[in-house]
Amino acid sequence: MSDWLQKYPYRITISIWLFGVVGILILLLALLVVGLNTIKAAITNPVKSLRAE
């Protein structure tokens, strides 16, 4: 596999810190989405949701 990959003219190196940065960004995005949905649910009047059902 390594020999096959060496035949490509363009190669990049990926550092381990890049995976950490991306992981932290994904975690922050997930927390933001969950937080906004939680706030939206807390503000919504429960009577309106019960009437819709």
PyMOL Python script that loads the backbone (N, CA, C, O; Angstrom):
from pymol import cmd

cmd.read_pdbstr("""\
ATOM      1  N   MET A   1       0.818  -1.185   0.000  1.00  0.00           N
ATOM      2  CA  MET A   1       0.000   0.000   0.000  1.00  0.00           C
ATOM      3  C   MET A   1       0.865   1.254   0.000  1.00  0.00           C
ATOM      4  O   MET A   1       0.579   2.213  -0.716  1.00  0.00           O
ATOM      5  N   SER A   2       1.910   1.244   0.794  1.00  0.00           N
ATOM      6  CA  SER A   2       2.797   2.404   0.874  1.00  0.00           C
ATOM      7  C   SER A   2       3.472   2.668  -0.471  1.00  0.00           C
ATOM      8  O   SER A   2       3.582   3.820  -0.890  1.00  0.00           O
ATOM      9  N   ASP A   3       3.922   1.618  -1.146  1.00  0.00           N
ATOM     10  CA  ASP A   3       4.554   1.794  -2.461  1.00  0.00           C
ATOM     11  C   ASP A   3       3.568   2.366  -3.469  1.00  0.00           C
ATOM     12  O   ASP A   3       3.932   3.208  -4.289  1.00  0.00           O
ATOM     13  N   TRP A   4       2.326   1.912  -3.409  1.00  0.00           N
ATOM     14  CA  TRP A   4       1.306   2.400  -4.324  1.00  0.00           C
ATOM     15  C   TRP A   4       1.043   3.892  -4.092  1.00  0.00           C
ATOM     16  O   TRP A   4       0.883   4.652  -5.046  1.00  0.00           O
ATOM     17  N   LEU A   5       1.000   4.303  -2.832  1.00  0.00           N
ATOM     18  CA  LEU A   5       0.767   5.708  -2.517  1.00  0.00           C
ATOM     19  C   LEU A   5       1.956   6.590  -2.888  1.00  0.00           C
ATOM     20  O   LEU A   5       1.772   7.767  -3.200  1.00  0.00           O
ATOM     21  N   GLN A   6       3.153   6.052  -2.860  1.00  0.00           N
ATOM     22  CA  GLN A   6       4.347   6.829  -3.189  1.00  0.00           C
ATOM     23  C   GLN A   6       4.399   7.215  -4.665  1.00  0.00           C
ATOM     24  O   GLN A   6       5.140   8.128  -5.031  1.00  0.00           O
ATOM     25  N   LYS A   7       3.643   6.552  -5.504  1.00  0.00           N
ATOM     26  CA  LYS A   7       3.652   6.845  -6.940  1.00  0.00           C
ATOM     27  C   LYS A   7       2.884   8.115  -7.289  1.00  0.00           C
ATOM     28  O   LYS A   7       3.041   8.643  -8.390  1.00  0.00           O
ATOM     29  N   TYR A   8       2.060   8.611  -6.377  1.00  0.00           N
ATOM     30  CA  TYR A   8       1.317   9.826  -6.655  1.00  0.00           C
ATOM     31  C   TYR A   8       2.243  11.033  -6.584  1.00  0.00           C
ATOM     32  O   TYR A   8       3.080  11.115  -5.686  1.00  0.00           O
ATOM     33  N   PRO A   9       2.104  11.979  -7.525  1.00  0.00           N
ATOM     34  CA  PRO A   9       3.022  13.127  -7.530  1.00  0.00           C
ATOM     35  C   PRO A   9       2.744  14.140  -6.416  1.00  0.00           C
ATOM     36  O   PRO A   9       3.661  14.842  -5.990  1.00  0.00           O
ATOM     37  N   TYR A  10       1.501  14.231  -5.935  1.00  0.00           N
ATOM     38  CA  TYR A  10       1.163  15.205  -4.901  1.00  0.00           C
ATOM     39  C   TYR A  10       0.891  14.485  -3.593  1.00  0.00           C
ATOM     40  O   TYR A  10       0.057  13.582  -3.525  1.00  0.00           O
ATOM     41  N   ARG A  11       1.603  14.897  -2.562  1.00  0.00           N
ATOM     42  CA  ARG A  11       1.432  14.300  -1.245  1.00  0.00           C
ATOM     43  C   ARG A  11       1.262  15.404  -0.221  1.00  0.00           C
ATOM     44  O   ARG A  11       1.833  16.486  -0.358  1.00  0.00           O
ATOM     45  N   ILE A  12       0.481  15.129   0.797  1.00  0.00           N
ATOM     46  CA  ILE A  12       0.336  16.074   1.905  1.00  0.00           C
ATOM     47  C   ILE A  12       0.624  15.327   3.205  1.00  0.00           C
ATOM     48  O   ILE A  12       0.503  14.104   3.279  1.00  0.00           O
ATOM     49  N   THR A  13       0.995  16.069   4.195  1.00  0.00           N
ATOM     50  CA  THR A  13       1.187  15.481   5.521  1.00  0.00           C
ATOM     51  C   THR A  13       0.110  16.044   6.440  1.00  0.00           C
ATOM     52  O   THR A  13      -0.175  17.241   6.415  1.00  0.00           O
ATOM     53  N   ILE A  14      -0.465  15.201   7.225  1.00  0.00           N
ATOM     54  CA  ILE A  14      -1.503  15.615   8.162  1.00  0.00           C
ATOM     55  C   ILE A  14      -0.950  15.446   9.572  1.00  0.00           C
ATOM     56  O   ILE A  14      -0.546  14.355   9.972  1.00  0.00           O
ATOM     57  N   SER A  15      -0.942  16.545  10.311  1.00  0.00           N
ATOM     58  CA  SER A  15      -0.441  16.501  11.683  1.00  0.00           C
ATOM     59  C   SER A  15      -1.530  15.994  12.621  1.00  0.00           C
ATOM     60  O   SER A  15      -2.720  16.082  12.321  1.00  0.00           O
ATOM     61  N   ILE A  16      -1.103  15.466  13.751  1.00  0.00           N
ATOM     62  CA  ILE A  16      -2.043  14.944  14.737  1.00  0.00           C
ATOM     63  C   ILE A  16      -2.845  16.073  15.383  1.00  0.00           C
ATOM     64  O   ILE A  16      -3.986  15.861  15.792  1.00  0.00           O
ATOM     65  N   TRP A  17      -2.257  17.276  15.478  1.00  0.00           N
ATOM     66  CA  TRP A  17      -2.978  18.390  16.099  1.00  0.00           C
ATOM     67  C   TRP A  17      -4.186  18.799  15.272  1.00  0.00           C
ATOM     68  O   TRP A  17      -5.150  19.340  15.813  1.00  0.00           O
ATOM     69  N   LEU A  18      -4.147  18.550  13.974  1.00  0.00           N
ATOM     70  CA  LEU A  18      -5.278  18.891  13.118  1.00  0.00           C
ATOM     71  C   LEU A  18      -6.514  18.087  13.507  1.00  0.00           C
ATOM     72  O   LEU A  18      -7.624  18.618  13.495  1.00  0.00           O
ATOM     73  N   PHE A  19      -6.335  16.815  13.852  1.00  0.00           N
ATOM     74  CA  PHE A  19      -7.456  15.995  14.302  1.00  0.00           C
ATOM     75  C   PHE A  19      -8.028  16.533  15.613  1.00  0.00           C
ATOM     76  O   PHE A  19      -9.243  16.523  15.811  1.00  0.00           O
ATOM     77  N   GLY A  20      -7.171  16.994  16.492  1.00  0.00           N
ATOM     78  CA  GLY A  20      -7.627  17.567  17.763  1.00  0.00           C
ATOM     79  C   GLY A  20      -8.423  18.841  17.561  1.00  0.00           C
ATOM     80  O   GLY A  20      -9.461  19.033  18.193  1.00  0.00           O
ATOM     81  N   VAL A  21      -7.943  19.715  16.682  1.00  0.00           N
ATOM     82  CA  VAL A  21      -8.646  20.972  16.413  1.00  0.00           C
ATOM     83  C   VAL A  21     -10.012  20.698  15.798  1.00  0.00           C
ATOM     84  O   VAL A  21     -11.005  21.306  16.197  1.00  0.00           O
ATOM     85  N   VAL A  22     -10.067  19.798  14.843  1.00  0.00           N
ATOM     86  CA  VAL A  22     -11.340  19.459  14.205  1.00  0.00           C
ATOM     87  C   VAL A  22     -12.295  18.824  15.218  1.00  0.00           C
ATOM     88  O   VAL A  22     -13.489  19.124  15.211  1.00  0.00           O
ATOM     89  N   GLY A  23     -11.787  17.960  16.079  1.00  0.00           N
ATOM     90  CA  GLY A  23     -12.620  17.337  17.107  1.00  0.00           C
ATOM     91  C   GLY A  23     -13.213  18.362  18.055  1.00  0.00           C
ATOM     92  O   GLY A  23     -14.388  18.276  18.414  1.00  0.00           O
ATOM     93  N   ILE A  24     -12.404  19.333  18.463  1.00  0.00           N
ATOM     94  CA  ILE A  24     -12.884  20.383  19.365  1.00  0.00           C
ATOM     95  C   ILE A  24     -13.926  21.249  18.667  1.00  0.00           C
ATOM     96  O   ILE A  24     -14.925  21.624  19.280  1.00  0.00           O
ATOM     97  N   LEU A  25     -13.708  21.572  17.391  1.00  0.00           N
ATOM     98  CA  LEU A  25     -14.684  22.371  16.654  1.00  0.00           C
ATOM     99  C   LEU A  25     -16.014  21.642  16.506  1.00  0.00           C
ATOM    100  O   LEU A  25     -17.074  22.254  16.639  1.00  0.00           O
ATOM    101  N   ILE A  26     -15.968  20.350  16.236  1.00  0.00           N
ATOM    102  CA  ILE A  26     -17.197  19.570  16.119  1.00  0.00           C
ATOM    103  C   ILE A  26     -17.920  19.519  17.460  1.00  0.00           C
ATOM    104  O   ILE A  26     -19.145  19.637  17.511  1.00  0.00           O
ATOM    105  N   LEU A  27     -17.173  19.344  18.542  1.00  0.00           N
ATOM    106  CA  LEU A  27     -17.777  19.325  19.871  1.00  0.00           C
ATOM    107  C   LEU A  27     -18.438  20.658  20.205  1.00  0.00           C
ATOM    108  O   LEU A  27     -19.544  20.684  20.744  1.00  0.00           O
ATOM    109  N   LEU A  28     -17.767  21.764  19.887  1.00  0.00           N
ATOM    110  CA  LEU A  28     -18.342  23.080  20.146  1.00  0.00           C
ATOM    111  C   LEU A  28     -19.590  23.317  19.304  1.00  0.00           C
ATOM    112  O   LEU A  28     -20.561  23.898  19.788  1.00  0.00           O
ATOM    113  N   LEU A  29     -19.574  22.878  18.056  1.00  0.00           N
ATOM    114  CA  LEU A  29     -20.748  23.024  17.198  1.00  0.00           C
ATOM    115  C   LEU A  29     -21.921  22.213  17.735  1.00  0.00           C
ATOM    116  O   LEU A  29     -23.057  22.687  17.735  1.00  0.00           O
ATOM    117  N   ALA A  30     -21.651  20.999  18.189  1.00  0.00           N
ATOM    118  CA  ALA A  30     -22.720  20.164  18.746  1.00  0.00           C
ATOM    119  C   ALA A  30     -23.288  20.792  20.011  1.00  0.00           C
ATOM    120  O   ALA A  30     -24.505  20.798  20.199  1.00  0.00           O
ATOM    121  N   LEU A  31     -22.434  21.318  20.877  1.00  0.00           N
ATOM    122  CA  LEU A  31     -22.908  21.976  22.092  1.00  0.00           C
ATOM    123  C   LEU A  31     -23.730  23.220  21.773  1.00  0.00           C
ATOM    124  O   LEU A  31     -24.715  23.503  22.456  1.00  0.00           O
ATOM    125  N   LEU A  32     -23.337  23.960  20.751  1.00  0.00           N
ATOM    126  CA  LEU A  32     -24.084  25.140  20.349  1.00  0.00           C
ATOM    127  C   LEU A  32     -25.473  24.764  19.847  1.00  0.00           C
ATOM    128  O   LEU A  32     -26.459  25.398  20.224  1.00  0.00           O
ATOM    129  N   VAL A  33     -25.561  23.753  19.013  1.00  0.00           N
ATOM    130  CA  VAL A  33     -26.853  23.331  18.469  1.00  0.00           C
ATOM    131  C   VAL A  33     -27.760  22.803  19.576  1.00  0.00           C
ATOM    132  O   VAL A  33     -28.939  23.151  19.628  1.00  0.00           O
ATOM    133  N   VAL A  34     -27.227  21.977  20.448  1.00  0.00           N
ATOM    134  CA  VAL A  34     -28.027  21.433  21.551  1.00  0.00           C
ATOM    135  C   VAL A  34     -28.451  22.552  22.497  1.00  0.00           C
ATOM    136  O   VAL A  34     -29.585  22.563  22.976  1.00  0.00           O
ATOM    137  N   GLY A  35     -27.568  23.472  22.762  1.00  0.00           N
ATOM    138  CA  GLY A  35     -27.901  24.591  23.640  1.00  0.00           C
ATOM    139  C   GLY A  35     -28.988  25.476  23.069  1.00  0.00           C
ATOM    140  O   GLY A  35     -29.902  25.883  23.785  1.00  0.00           O
ATOM    141  N   LEU A  36     -28.895  25.779  21.775  1.00  0.00           N
ATOM    142  CA  LEU A  36     -29.922  26.610  21.155  1.00  0.00           C
ATOM    143  C   LEU A  36     -31.270  25.902  21.131  1.00  0.00           C
ATOM    144  O   LEU A  36     -32.299  26.535  21.368  1.00  0.00           O
ATOM    145  N   ASN A  37     -31.285  24.618  20.853  1.00  0.00           N
ATOM    146  CA  ASN A  37     -32.548  23.870  20.875  1.00  0.00           C
ATOM    147  C   ASN A  37     -33.116  23.779  22.283  1.00  0.00           C
ATOM    148  O   ASN A  37     -34.336  23.802  22.451  1.00  0.00           O
ATOM    149  N   THR A  38     -32.276  23.679  23.285  1.00  0.00           N
ATOM    150  CA  THR A  38     -32.735  23.645  24.668  1.00  0.00           C
ATOM    151  C   THR A  38     -33.370  24.970  25.066  1.00  0.00           C
ATOM    152  O   THR A  38     -34.424  25.001  25.702  1.00  0.00           O
ATOM    153  N   ILE A  39     -32.721  26.053  24.686  1.00  0.00           N
ATOM    154  CA  ILE A  39     -33.269  27.378  25.001  1.00  0.00           C
ATOM    155  C   ILE A  39     -34.595  27.584  24.274  1.00  0.00           C
ATOM    156  O   ILE A  39     -35.545  28.117  24.848  1.00  0.00           O
ATOM    157  N   LYS A  40     -34.660  27.165  23.025  1.00  0.00           N
ATOM    158  CA  LYS A  40     -35.901  27.300  22.259  1.00  0.00           C
ATOM    159  C   LYS A  40     -37.030  26.509  22.912  1.00  0.00           C
ATOM    160  O   LYS A  40     -38.160  26.991  22.989  1.00  0.00           O
ATOM    161  N   ALA A  41     -36.734  25.300  23.383  1.00  0.00           N
ATOM    162  CA  ALA A  41     -37.751  24.476  24.034  1.00  0.00           C
ATOM    163  C   ALA A  41     -38.160  25.067  25.380  1.00  0.00           C
ATOM    164  O   ALA A  41     -39.320  24.950  25.774  1.00  0.00           O
ATOM    165  N   ALA A  42     -37.238  25.693  26.081  1.00  0.00           N
ATOM    166  CA  ALA A  42     -37.558  26.269  27.381  1.00  0.00           C
ATOM    167  C   ALA A  42     -38.426  27.522  27.243  1.00  0.00           C
ATOM    168  O   ALA A  42     -39.245  27.812  28.115  1.00  0.00           O
ATOM    169  N   ILE A  43     -38.246  28.253  26.159  1.00  0.00           N
ATOM    170  CA  ILE A  43     -39.001  29.490  25.964  1.00  0.00           C
ATOM    171  C   ILE A  43     -40.396  29.215  25.425  1.00  0.00           C
ATOM    172  O   ILE A  43     -41.324  29.974  25.706  1.00  0.00           O
ATOM    173  N   THR A  44     -40.559  28.152  24.663  1.00  0.00           N
ATOM    174  CA  THR A  44     -41.839  27.856  24.024  1.00  0.00           C
ATOM    175  C   THR A  44     -42.930  27.601  25.059  1.00  0.00           C
ATOM    176  O   THR A  44     -42.696  26.958  26.082  1.00  0.00           O
ATOM    177  N   ASN A  45     -44.108  28.110  24.778  1.00  0.00           N
ATOM    178  CA  ASN A  45     -45.251  27.924  25.655  1.00  0.00           C
ATOM    179  C   ASN A  45     -45.764  26.482  25.498  1.00  0.00           C
ATOM    180  O   ASN A  45     -46.092  26.081  24.381  1.00  0.00           O
ATOM    181  N   PRO A  46     -45.843  25.696  26.573  1.00  0.00           N
ATOM    182  CA  PRO A  46     -46.264  24.300  26.450  1.00  0.00           C
ATOM    183  C   PRO A  46     -47.713  24.149  26.012  1.00  0.00           C
ATOM    184  O   PRO A  46     -48.075  23.104  25.472  1.00  0.00           O
ATOM    185  N   VAL A  47     -48.546  25.148  26.223  1.00  0.00           N
ATOM    186  CA  VAL A  47     -49.953  25.054  25.820  1.00  0.00           C
ATOM    187  C   VAL A  47     -50.065  24.983  24.305  1.00  0.00           C
ATOM    188  O   VAL A  47     -50.905  24.258  23.771  1.00  0.00           O
ATOM    189  N   LYS A  48     -49.213  25.740  23.613  1.00  0.00           N
ATOM    190  CA  LYS A  48     -49.236  25.710  22.142  1.00  0.00           C
ATOM    191  C   LYS A  48     -48.864  24.338  21.605  1.00  0.00           C
ATOM    192  O   LYS A  48     -49.455  23.871  20.633  1.00  0.00           O
ATOM    193  N   SER A  49     -47.884  23.688  22.233  1.00  0.00           N
ATOM    194  CA  SER A  49     -47.501  22.350  21.758  1.00  0.00           C
ATOM    195  C   SER A  49     -48.603  21.331  22.027  1.00  0.00           C
ATOM    196  O   SER A  49     -48.839  20.446  21.205  1.00  0.00           O
ATOM    197  N   LEU A  50     -49.263  21.443  23.140  1.00  0.00           N
ATOM    198  CA  LEU A  50     -50.316  20.488  23.459  1.00  0.00           C
ATOM    199  C   LEU A  50     -51.535  20.685  22.556  1.00  0.00           C
ATOM    200  O   LEU A  50     -52.203  19.714  22.202  1.00  0.00           O
ATOM    201  N   ARG A  51     -51.830  21.930  22.181  1.00  0.00           N
ATOM    202  CA  ARG A  51     -52.954  22.181  21.281  1.00  0.00           C
ATOM    203  C   ARG A  51     -52.686  21.624  19.896  1.00  0.00           C
ATOM    204  O   ARG A  51     -53.617  21.174  19.228  1.00  0.00           O
ATOM    205  N   ALA A  52     -51.452  21.641  19.452  1.00  0.00           N
ATOM    206  CA  ALA A  52     -51.112  21.162  18.116  1.00  0.00           C
ATOM    207  C   ALA A  52     -51.273  19.648  18.015  1.00  0.00           C
ATOM    208  O   ALA A  52     -51.450  19.125  16.915  1.00  0.00           O
ATOM    209  N   GLU A  53     -51.216  18.949  19.119  1.00  0.00           N
ATOM    210  CA  GLU A  53     -51.339  17.479  19.075  1.00  0.00           C
ATOM    211  C   GLU A  53     -52.729  17.095  19.198  1.00  0.00           C
ATOM    212  O   GLU A  53     -53.044  15.905  19.184  1.00  0.00           O
TER     213      GLU A  53
END
""", "prot")
cmd.dss("prot")
cmd.show_as("cartoon", "prot")
cmd.util.cbc("prot")
cmd.orient("prot")
